[in-house]
Amino acid sequence: MNTNTRLIIGLTILTIMVLGSLILPLFTDVNPSEQGTYAKYLPPSREHPLGTNTLGQDIMWFNVYALRNSLLLGASVAAAVTIISTAVGLTAGYLGGWADRGIIIVTDSFIIIPTLPILIVLAGLIKGSTSFTTIGTILVIFGWSWSTRTVRSMALSLREREFINMAYFSGMNNFEIIFKEIFPYIYTFAIVGFINTILYAINTEAALAVIGLSNLAVPTLGSSLYWALNYNAILTQQYSWLFAPVTLTVLLFLGLFLTSTGYNDLFAARRGRS
C-alpha cells in the first residue's frame, strides 16, 4: 500500500466516523445513557438497528454518542498536549542553559512515572465524582512529557543552523525565532503527535472505563464496553452490545494509525525530493 492510498483510507475512515458521530445525534432527542427507555432484549429491527440491551437502551444510539464523546475527549486532550509539549520543547531546546536543564528535569520526572498505575489510583480516589474535564486534565498532565522530549531534541539541532544566527542578528527576538523560524520545521511532527495523542487519550480512558474507574454515566467507547462486559453480553447472546464498541474502536484506531503513518511518510517523501 503506497503512502497516498494509506493516507486516503485513513482520512476516509476518520471523516465518516467524525461526521457520523456529529450529525446522527441531531436526528434523535432520546438520552442514550438513560436506562429503561425501551423494552429490554429487543432484536435488531428498523427502529433499533442493533437492538436494545439489558438496561433498556438502544445499542446503536448509545454507541453513536459514545464515539462522539470519545472523539471529543481525544481531540481535546491531544490539542492541549500538543500545545504544551510543542511550546515547552521549543523553548527548552532553543534557550538551552539553565532553562533547558530545569525544564528537562521536570519532563524526565513525568516520563519515569508509571502512568497507568497512577491513573488507576487517581481515578479510584475520585470514583463517583469523576467529571469528563477531570479525566481529560489527568490525561494531559501525564501525556505531555514524551512529545516535549522529542520537540526539544529537534529544537536543539535546529538552533545550531546558520539561518537561526541570521535571524538573531537581524533583530528578531526569541519568541519570533522560536515560532517563525524553528516551528515550521517541527509542525509535521506536531500533527503526527496530535493524532497519536488522540489514540493515547481514547485508549487510556477506555482502559479506565473497562475497570470501572472512568465516568460511566457518560457514553464513551470504554463505558460501552464496561456495561456490555458487566452484564455478560456474550452469555446473554447480546452480541451487538459488545461487538459494536469493539468494531468502532478498531476502525477508529485503524483510521488514526493510517492517517498518522501516511502523513508522516508523505512529508518524508516530499522532504527527500526538496
C-alpha positions in Angstrom: 0.0 0.0 0.0 1.6 3.3 -1.0 1.6 6.4 1.1 -1.2 8.2 -0.7 -3.5 5.2 -0.5 -2.8 4.8 3.2 -3.5 8.4 3.9 -6.7 8.5 1.8 -8.1 5.4 3.5 -7.2 6.7 7.0 -8.8 10.1 6.3 -11.9 8.5 4.8 -12.4 6.3 7.8 -12.0 9.3 10.2 -14.2 11.6 8.1 -17.1 9.1 8.1 -16.7 8.4 11.8 -16.4 12.1 12.8 -19.3 13.3 10.6 -21.5 10.4 11.7 -20.9 11.0 15.4 -21.7 14.7 15.0 -24.6 14.5 12.6 -26.5 11.4 13.6 -27.3 12.7 17.2 -29.3 15.6 15.5 -31.9 13.0 14.5 -32.9 11.9 18.0 -33.9 13.6 21.2 -33.5 10.4 23.4 -30.8 10.4 26.1 -28.9 7.2 25.1 -27.5 6.8 28.6 -30.9 6.8 30.3 -31.9 3.3 31.4 -35.3 1.8 30.7 -36.1 3.9 27.7 -37.1 0.9 25.7 -38.1 -2.7 26.3 -35.2 -5.0 27.1 -33.6 -7.6 24.8 -35.3 -6.3 21.6 -33.7 -7.9 18.5 -32.3 -5.7 15.6 -35.1 -4.0 13.7 -35.8 -0.9 11.6 -36.5 1.1 14.8 -33.5 -0.4 16.7 -30.8 -1.4 14.1 -28.7 -3.1 16.7 -31.4 -4.0 19.2 -31.7 -3.0 22.8 -29.7 -4.2 25.8 -30.3 -5.4 29.3 -30.6 -1.8 30.5 -33.3 -0.9 28.0 -31.0 1.3 25.9 -30.8 1.5 22.2 -27.4 0.0 21.4 -26.8 1.9 18.2 -27.6 5.3 19.6 -25.5 4.6 22.8 -22.5 3.9 20.6 -23.1 6.9 18.3 -22.9 9.1 21.4 -20.0 7.0 22.8 -18.0 7.6 19.6 -18.7 11.3 19.7 -17.7 11.7 23.3 -14.5 9.6 22.9 -13.5 11.7 19.9 -14.2 14.9 21.8 -12.1 13.8 24.7 -9.3 12.5 22.5 -9.2 15.7 20.4 -9.3 18.0 23.5 -6.6 16.1 25.3 -4.5 15.9 22.1 -4.8 19.6 21.4 -3.7 20.5 25.0 -0.9 18.0 25.0 0.4 19.2 21.6 0.3 22.9 22.5 2.1 22.3 25.8 4.7 19.9 24.5 5.5 22.0 21.5 5.8 25.3 23.4 7.8 23.8 26.2 10.0 21.7 24.0 10.8 24.5 21.6 11.5 26.9 24.5 13.8 24.5 26.2 15.7 23.4 23.1 16.2 26.9 21.8 17.2 28.7 25.0 19.4 25.9 26.4 21.4 26.6 29.6 19.6 26.7 32.9 16.2 27.0 31.4 16.7 23.8 29.4 18.1 21.9 32.4 15.2 22.9 34.6 12.6 22.0 32.0 14.2 18.7 31.2 14.4 17.7 34.9 10.6 18.2 35.2 10.0 16.5 31.9 12.0 13.4 32.8 10.3 13.2 36.1 7.0 12.8 34.4 8.4 10.3 31.9 9.7 7.9 34.5 6.3 7.9 36.4 4.4 4.7 35.7 1.4 6.4 34.2 -1.3 3.7 34.2 -0.9 2.7 37.9 -1.0 6.4 38.9 -4.1 7.0 36.7 -5.8 4.0 38.3 -5.1 5.3 41.8 -6.2 8.8 41.0 -9.4 7.5 39.2 -10.1 5.2 42.1 -9.8 8.1 44.6 -12.3 10.3 42.7 -14.5 7.5 41.6 -18.2 8.5 41.6 -17.4 12.2 41.2 -15.2 11.9 38.1 -16.1 14.5 35.5 -15.1 14.4 31.9 -13.0 17.5 32.5 -11.2 15.8 35.3 -10.3 12.8 33.2 -9.1 15.0 30.4 -7.0 17.0 32.8 -5.4 13.9 34.3 -4.6 12.6 30.8 -3.0 15.9 29.8 -0.9 16.0 33.0 0.6 12.6 32.3 0.7 12.9 28.5 2.8 15.9 27.6 6.3 14.8 28.5 7.2 12.3 25.8 6.5 14.8 23.0 8.2 17.6 24.8 11.4 15.5 24.8 11.3 14.9 21.1 10.5 18.5 20.2 13.3 19.7 22.5 15.8 17.4 20.6 14.7 18.8 17.3 15.0 22.4 18.5 18.5 21.7 19.9 19.6 20.6 16.4 17.9 23.4 14.6 19.3 26.2 16.8 22.8 25.4 15.5 21.8 26.1 11.9 23.1 29.2 10.2 19.7 30.7 9.5 19.0 30.9 13.2 22.1 33.1 13.7 21.0 35.2 10.8 17.6 35.7 12.3 19.1 36.6 15.7 21.5 39.2 14.2 18.7 40.6 12.1 16.9 41.7 15.3 14.3 39.0 15.8 13.5 38.3 19.5 13.5 34.8 21.0 9.7 34.4 20.6 9.9 35.3 16.9 12.8 32.9 16.2 11.1 30.0 18.0 7.7 30.2 16.3 8.7 31.8 13.0 12.0 30.1 12.2 12.0 26.8 14.2 8.4 25.8 14.5 7.8 25.4 10.7 10.4 22.6 10.8 8.6 20.6 13.5 5.0 21.2 12.7 4.7 17.9 10.9 5.8 16.1 14.0 3.3 18.1 16.0 0.5 17.0 13.7 1.5 13.3 13.9 1.9 13.7 17.6 -1.6 15.2 17.8 -3.0 12.2 16.0 -1.1 9.7 18.2 -2.2 11.5 21.4 -5.8 11.0 20.4 -5.1 7.3 20.4 -3.4 7.6 23.8 -6.3 9.5 25.3 -9.1 7.3 23.9 -7.2 4.1 24.8 -6.4 5.2 28.3 -10.0 6.4 29.0 -11.3 3.1 27.7 -8.9 1.1 29.9 -10.1 3.1 32.9 -13.7 2.7 32.0 -13.5 -1.1 31.4 -12.3 -1.5 35.0 -15.0 0.9 36.2 -12.8 3.9 37.1 -14.0 6.4 34.5 -17.2 8.4 34.4 -19.6 5.5 33.4 -22.6 7.8 33.3 -21.2 9.4 30.1 -21.4 7.2 26.9 -17.9 6.5 25.7 -16.4 3.6 23.9 -14.9 2.5 27.2 -18.1 2.8 29.2 -20.0 0.9 26.4 -17.5 -2.0 26.8 -17.8 -1.8 30.6 -21.6 -2.2 30.6 -21.5 -5.0 28.0 -18.9 -6.9 30.0 -20.6 -6.2 33.3 -23.9 -7.6 32.1 -22.4 -10.6 30.3 -23.4 -9.6 26.8 -21.9 -12.8 25.4 -23.6 -15.2 27.8 -26.9 -13.5 27.1 -26.3 -13.6 23.4 -26.4 -9.8 23.0 -23.5 -9.9 20.6 -24.1 -6.5 19.1 -23.8 -4.9 22.5 -20.2 -6.0 22.8 -19.2 -6.1 19.2 -20.4 -2.5 18.3 -17.9 -0.7 20.6 -15.2 -3.1 19.7 -15.7 -2.6 16.0 -15.9 1.2 16.4 -12.7 1.2 18.5 -10.8 -0.9 15.9 -12.0 1.2 13.0 -11.1 4.4 14.8 -7.6 3.2 15.8 -7.1 2.0 12.2 -8.1 5.3 10.8 -5.9 7.2 13.1 -2.9 4.9 12.5 -3.2 5.0 8.7 -3.6 8.8 8.8 -0.6 9.3 11.1 1.8 7.0 9.2 0.5 8.1 5.8 1.0 11.8 6.6 4.4 11.2 8.1 5.6 9.1 5.1 4.2 11.7 2.7 6.0 14.5 4.3 9.3 12.5 4.5 9.0 11.7 0.7 8.4 15.4 -0.1 11.3 16.5 2.1 13.5 14.0 0.3 12.6 15.4 -3.1 13.2 19.0 -2.0 
